[in-house]
Amino acid sequence: MTHPVDVHVGKKIRQRRWLTGMTQQQLAEQVGIKFQQIQKYETGANRVSASRLWDISDALDVPVSFFFEGLESDSDGASSGSVPADIMADKEALDLIRSYYAIPENQRRRLFELARVLSDVA
């Protein structure tokens, strides 16, 4: 039986890997394991050891604490307003974030301001 923390950590690995545009194979190669192991980590089927999580955080360029962010809200199912409790599990939201960061910074700031104005009007 999978533990909720292992599932959460796996989702965060998948989320960050996906946002950086890295494949499971590429991450596995950087960490020195087979891509099937990354698959098992991402589903929560296998636990990630502390040393392996350290290597994964280094490969994905995030602190180890990143993988535990939001853990408290997952346990109580909290959600604010119309935003889903696990927005980073939404493929459309991830596509939007990836596309947003692909835009040059000056245009990105303008797009952000436009989105803010539109959300205030809605």
VEXMIRO-591562 format. One record per residue: x, y, z of N, C-alpha, C in turn; residue number from 0; residue in one letter. Coordinates in nm, 4 decimals. Layout:
       n.x       n.y       n.z      ca.x      ca.y      ca.z       c.x       c.y       c.z  num  residuo
         X         Y         Z         X         Y         Z         X         Y         Z  NUM        A
...
//
This chain:
       n.x       n.y       n.z      ca.x      ca.y      ca.z       c.x       c.y       c.z  num  residuo
    0.0845   -0.1185    0.0000    0.0000    0.0000    0.0000    0.0885    0.1242    0.0000    0        M
    0.0537    0.2198   -0.0860    0.1335    0.3413   -0.0959    0.1009    0.4378    0.0177    1        T
    0.2014    0.5064    0.0623    0.1854    0.6054    0.1685    0.1565    0.7410    0.1038    2        H
    0.0646    0.8200    0.1607    0.0298    0.9503    0.1029    0.1503    1.0428    0.0831    3        P
    0.2482    1.0367    0.1708    0.3664    1.1211    0.1558    0.4467    1.0782    0.0332    4        V
    0.4590    0.9468    0.0111    0.5318    0.8977   -0.1058    0.4616    0.9400   -0.2348    5        D
    0.3302    0.9368   -0.2341    0.2527    0.9795   -0.3508    0.2735    1.1293   -0.3749    6        V
    0.2696    1.2085   -0.2684    0.2891    1.3529   -0.2797    0.4278    1.3852   -0.3349    7        H
    0.5301    1.3235   -0.2789    0.6674    1.3471   -0.3255    0.6798    1.3071   -0.4719    8        V
    0.6200    1.1956   -0.5095    0.6234    1.1504   -0.6488    0.5572    1.2497   -0.7424    9        G
    0.4443    1.3052   -0.7001    0.3756    1.4065   -0.7823    0.4623    1.5299   -0.8002   10        K
    0.5309    1.5691   -0.6945    0.6168    1.6869   -0.7022    0.7369    1.6611   -0.7938   11        K
    0.7896    1.5390   -0.7912    0.8987    1.5043   -0.8835    0.8484    1.5148   -1.0266   12        I
    0.7330    1.4543   -1.0549    0.6760    1.4576   -1.1900    0.6485    1.6016   -1.2327   13        R
    0.5899    1.6792   -1.1440    0.5559    1.8190   -1.1736    0.6809    1.8970   -1.2123   14        Q
    0.7844    1.8890   -1.1318    0.9060    1.9667   -1.1583    0.9769    1.9157   -1.2844   15        R
    0.9822    1.7843   -1.3004    1.0453    1.7268   -1.4189    0.9739    1.7754   -1.5441   16        R
    0.8431    1.7722   -1.5385    0.7619    1.8131   -1.6536    0.7801    1.9617   -1.6832   17        W
    0.7802    2.0441   -1.5782    0.7951    2.1885   -1.5973    0.9304    2.2249   -1.6573   18        L
    1.0312    2.1471   -1.6276    1.1637    2.1751   -1.6825    1.1806    2.1149   -1.8214   19        T
    1.0818    2.0380   -1.8665    1.0893    1.9775   -1.9989    1.1789    1.8556   -2.0045   20        G
    1.2057    1.7969   -1.8898    1.2946    1.6815   -1.8817    1.2135    1.5525   -1.8915   21        M
    1.2661    1.4549   -1.9625    1.1999    1.3245   -1.9709    1.2404    1.2402   -1.8501   22        T
    1.1664    1.1326   -1.8287    1.2032    1.0402   -1.7211    1.3413    0.9819   -1.7480   23        Q
    1.3705    0.9536   -1.8729    1.5008    0.8985   -1.9104    1.6131    0.9964   -1.8776   24        Q
    1.5929    1.1233   -1.9095    1.6961    1.2245   -1.8824    1.7201    1.2395   -1.7325   25        Q
    1.6127    1.2422   -1.6555    1.6278    1.2527   -1.5104    1.6991    1.1299   -1.4556   26        L
    1.6583    1.0139   -1.5016    1.7202    0.8892   -1.4550    1.8706    0.8895   -1.4838   27        A
    1.9082    0.9343   -1.6025    2.0505    0.9383   -1.6388    2.1279    1.0333   -1.5484   28        E
    2.0687    1.1485   -1.5174    2.1367    1.2443   -1.4297    2.1534    1.1906   -1.2886   29        Q
    2.0557    1.1111   -1.2460    2.0580    1.0577   -1.1098    2.1357    0.9254   -1.1029   30        V
    2.1509    0.8600   -1.2182    2.2259    0.7346   -1.2214    2.1426    0.6109   -1.1947   31        G
    2.0155    0.6142   -1.2389    1.9265    0.4995   -1.2210    1.8513    0.4735   -1.3515   32        I
    1.7692    0.3699   -1.3548    1.6879    0.3379   -1.4722    1.5607    0.4233   -1.4709   33        K
    1.5091    0.4540   -1.5900    1.3896    0.5384   -1.5967    1.2689    0.4713   -1.5322   34        F
    1.2671    0.3382   -1.5288    1.1554    0.2681   -1.4646    1.1466    0.3032   -1.3160   35        Q
    1.2634    0.3281   -1.2554    1.2643    0.3659   -1.1134    1.2017    0.5038   -1.0961   36        Q
    1.2294    0.5946   -1.1894    1.1667    0.7280   -1.1844    1.0152    0.7119   -1.1939   37        I
    0.9691    0.6234   -1.2832    0.8252    0.5974   -1.2963    0.7664    0.5527   -1.1631   38        Q
    0.8345    0.4631   -1.0955    0.7853    0.4116   -0.9668    0.7846    0.5211   -0.8606   39        K
    0.8862    0.6076   -0.8621    0.8877    0.7194   -0.7676    0.7703    0.8127   -0.7940   40        Y
    0.7481    0.8435   -0.9215    0.6443    0.9406   -0.9561    0.5038    0.8923   -0.9236   41        E
    0.4819    0.7637   -0.9245    0.3495    0.7107   -0.8894    0.3358    0.6856   -0.7393   42        T
    0.4477    0.6921   -0.6685    0.4451    0.6633   -0.5253    0.4548    0.5150   -0.4964   43        G
    0.4747    0.4338   -0.6003    0.4861    0.2888   -0.5815    0.6116    0.2545   -0.5017   44        A
    0.7190    0.3308   -0.5229    0.8437    0.3127   -0.4475    0.8754    0.4398   -0.3714   45        N
    0.9283    0.4218   -0.2512    0.9729    0.5354   -0.1719    1.1058    0.5856   -0.2234   46        R
    1.1254    0.7165   -0.2122    1.2515    0.7766   -0.2513    1.3361    0.7912   -0.1255   47        V
    1.4551    0.7333   -0.1267    1.5434    0.7466   -0.0108    1.5909    0.8914   -0.0002   48        S
    1.6410    0.9269    0.1164    1.6882    1.0636    0.1394    1.8013    1.0995    0.0432   49        A
    1.8960    1.0088    0.0246    2.0082    1.0390   -0.0643    1.9632    1.0493   -0.2096   50        S
    1.8676    0.9661   -0.2498    1.8166    0.9727   -0.3872    1.7360    1.1009   -0.4071   51        R
    1.6586    1.1419   -0.3063    1.5830    1.2668   -0.3161    1.6786    1.3855   -0.3271   52        L
    1.7900    1.3764   -0.2582    1.8929    1.4802   -0.2678    1.9440    1.4898   -0.4115   53        W
    1.9726    1.3742   -0.4716    2.0217    1.3714   -0.6105    1.9163    1.4240   -0.7077   54        D
    1.7902    1.3869   -0.6854    1.6812    1.4320   -0.7720    1.6623    1.5830   -0.7591   55        I
    1.6703    1.6331   -0.6364    1.6546    1.7785   -0.6168    1.7670    1.8539   -0.6864   56        S
    1.8860    1.7980   -0.6849    1.9991    1.8606   -0.7531    1.9770    1.8589   -0.9051   57        D
    1.9315    1.7461   -0.9580    1.9078    1.7325   -1.1023    1.7958    1.8253   -1.1495   58        A
    1.6954    1.8468   -1.0637    1.5812    1.9306   -1.0999    1.5974    2.0750   -1.0533   59        L
    1.7108    2.1037   -0.9890    1.7452    2.2389   -0.9465    1.6416    2.3003   -0.8525   60        D
    1.6037    2.2237   -0.7517    1.5139    2.2723   -0.6468    1.5663    2.2228   -0.5121   61        V
    1.5316    2.2916   -0.4025    1.5716    2.2399   -0.2715    1.4902    2.1153   -0.2365   62        P
    1.5433    2.0313   -0.1520    1.4730    1.9098   -0.1105    1.3361    1.9438   -0.0524   63        V
    1.3263    2.0562    0.0165    1.1991    2.0965    0.0784    1.0878    2.1149   -0.0243   64        S
    1.1244    2.1425   -0.1501    1.0252    2.1592   -0.2566    0.9301    2.0402   -0.2638   65        F
    0.9825    1.9207   -0.2444    0.9035    1.7992   -0.2599    0.8011    1.7796   -0.1485   66        F
    0.8132    1.8575   -0.0409    0.7197    1.8458    0.0701    0.6244    1.9640    0.0799   67        F
    0.6436    2.0636   -0.0077    0.5562    2.1809   -0.0064    0.4121    2.1395   -0.0371   68        E
    0.3197    2.1960    0.0376    0.1787    2.1679    0.0156    0.1306    2.0387    0.0770   69        G
    0.2167    1.9708    0.1480    0.1791    1.8419    0.2062    0.0669    1.8555    0.3073   70        L
    0.0690    1.9599    0.3882   -0.0345    1.9793    0.4883   -0.1702    2.0000    0.4232   71        E
   -0.1755    2.0818    0.3173   -0.3043    2.1087    0.2539   -0.3566    1.9860    0.1810   72        S
   -0.2661    1.8971    0.1342   -0.3120    1.7736    0.0711   -0.3855    1.6852    0.1706   73        D
   -0.3383    1.6851    0.2938   -0.3974    1.5943    0.3916   -0.5376    1.6362    0.4336   74        S
   -0.5664    1.7667    0.4312   -0.7011    1.8095    0.4701   -0.7875    1.8476    0.3506   75        D
   -0.7304    1.8369    0.2291   -0.8076    1.8657    0.1085   -0.8462    2.0115    0.0947   76        G
   -0.7717    2.1003    0.1581   -0.8059    2.2422    0.1544   -0.7954    2.2981    0.0143   77        A
   -0.8843    2.3889   -0.0146   -0.8834    2.4579   -0.1435   -0.9293    2.5997   -0.1212   78        S
   -0.8692    2.6934   -0.1959   -0.9082    2.8329   -0.1789   -0.9837    2.8813   -0.3013   79        S
   -1.1029    2.9281   -0.2824   -1.1821    2.9839   -0.3916   -1.2073    2.8827   -0.5013   80        G
   -1.1893    2.9278   -0.6266   -1.2152    2.8391   -0.7391   -1.0900    2.7673   -0.7849   81        S
   -0.9804    2.7833   -0.7131   -0.8556    2.7171   -0.7496   -0.8582    2.5750   -0.6935   82        V
   -0.8328    2.4746   -0.7779   -0.8323    2.3363   -0.7288   -0.7273    2.3161   -0.6205   83        P
   -0.7507    2.2223   -0.5305   -0.6571    2.1952   -0.4220   -0.5206    2.1558   -0.4764   84        A
   -0.5169    2.0813   -0.5852   -0.3900    2.0383   -0.6438   -0.3792    2.0921   -0.7854   85        D
   -0.3631    2.2230   -0.7966   -0.3593    2.2872   -0.9285   -0.2434    2.2356   -1.0128   86        I
   -0.1343    2.1952   -0.9491   -0.0197    2.1477   -1.0250   -0.0404    2.0072   -1.0805   87        M
   -0.1515    1.9439   -1.0486   -0.1842    1.8151   -1.1087   -0.2673    1.8356   -1.2354   88        A
   -0.3086    1.9586   -1.2605   -0.3898    1.9921   -1.3771   -0.2981    2.0160   -1.4968   89        D
   -0.3083    1.9313   -1.5996   -0.2209    1.9411   -1.7158   -0.2335    2.0765   -1.7854   90        K
   -0.3541    2.1289   -1.7922   -0.3742    2.2595   -1.8561   -0.3002    2.3688   -1.7800   91        E
   -0.3044    2.3641   -1.6482   -0.2328    2.4640   -1.5680   -0.0827    2.4514   -1.5896   92        A
   -0.0325    2.3296   -1.5966    0.1103    2.3098   -1.6201    0.1509    2.3569   -1.7593   93        L
    0.0658    2.3312   -1.8589    0.0930    2.3807   -1.9948    0.0998    2.5336   -1.9953   94        D
    0.0077    2.5948   -1.9243    0.0046    2.7409   -1.9170    0.1311    2.7953   -1.8503   95        L
    0.1728    2.7345   -1.7433    0.2928    2.7791   -1.6722    0.4164    2.7622   -1.7596   96        I
    0.4281    2.6481   -1.8257    0.5431    2.6237   -1.9128    0.5456    2.7270   -2.0263   97        R
    0.4312    2.7524   -2.0858    0.4235    2.8505   -2.1946    0.4560    2.9904   -2.1440   98        S
    0.4071    3.0237   -2.0273    0.4312    3.1548   -1.9670    0.5803    3.1807   -1.9510   99        Y
    0.6535    3.0834   -1.8991    0.7959    3.1021   -1.8771    0.8783    3.0934   -2.0052  100        Y
    0.8175    3.0510   -2.1148    0.8868    3.0497   -2.2436    0.8837    3.1879   -2.3098  101        A
    0.7996    3.2777   -2.2596    0.7861    3.4134   -2.3136    0.8977    3.5002   -2.2560  102        I
    0.9558    3.5885   -2.3364    1.0585    3.6800   -2.2838    1.0045    3.7589   -2.1642  103        P
    1.0939    3.7900   -2.0699    1.0521    3.8483   -1.9420    0.9705    3.9765   -1.9549  104        E
    1.0094    4.0684   -2.0415    0.9346    4.1943   -2.0521    0.7926    4.1694   -2.1029  105        N
    0.7761    4.0779   -2.1967    0.6422    4.0441   -2.2460    0.5646    3.9649   -2.1405  106        Q
    0.6367    3.8831   -2.0657    0.5731    3.8032   -1.9610    0.5114    3.8938   -1.8552  107        R
    0.5824    3.9987   -1.8174    0.5294    4.0939   -1.7175    0.4022    4.1607   -1.7688  108        R
    0.4009    4.1961   -1.8955    0.2825    4.2593   -1.9549    0.1650    4.1613   -1.9582  109        R
    0.1935    4.0375   -1.9918    0.0894    3.9351   -1.9930    0.0344    3.9126   -1.8523  110        L
    0.1222    3.9130   -1.7540    0.0805    3.8957   -1.6150   -0.0139    4.0082   -1.5730  111        F
    0.0213    4.1307   -1.6063   -0.0638    4.2445   -1.5723   -0.1988    4.2353   -1.6419  112        E
   -0.1996    4.1928   -1.7688   -0.3250    4.1729   -1.8409   -0.4112    4.0676   -1.7712  113        L
   -0.3510    3.9571   -1.7327   -0.4256    3.8509   -1.6649   -0.4822    3.9007   -1.5314  114        A
   -0.4040    3.9794   -1.4600   -0.4505    4.0342   -1.3330   -0.5716    4.1249   -1.3528  115        R
   -0.5666    4.2118   -1.4549   -0.6780    4.3019   -1.4840   -0.8024    4.2212   -1.5235  116        V
   -0.7832    4.1210   -1.6097   -0.8965    4.0393   -1.6529   -0.9600    3.9625   -1.5365  117        L
   -0.8781    3.9148   -1.4435   -0.9337    3.8415   -1.3288   -1.0094    3.9345   -1.2350  118        S
   -0.9662    4.0605   -1.2257   -1.0367    4.1581   -1.1419   -1.1736    4.1909   -1.2006  119        D
   -1.1840    4.1907   -1.3323   -1.3101    4.2232   -1.4011   -1.4074    4.1072   -1.3955  120        V
   -1.3546    3.9861   -1.3956   -1.4396    3.8651   -1.4013   -1.5231    3.8451   -1.2793  121        A
//
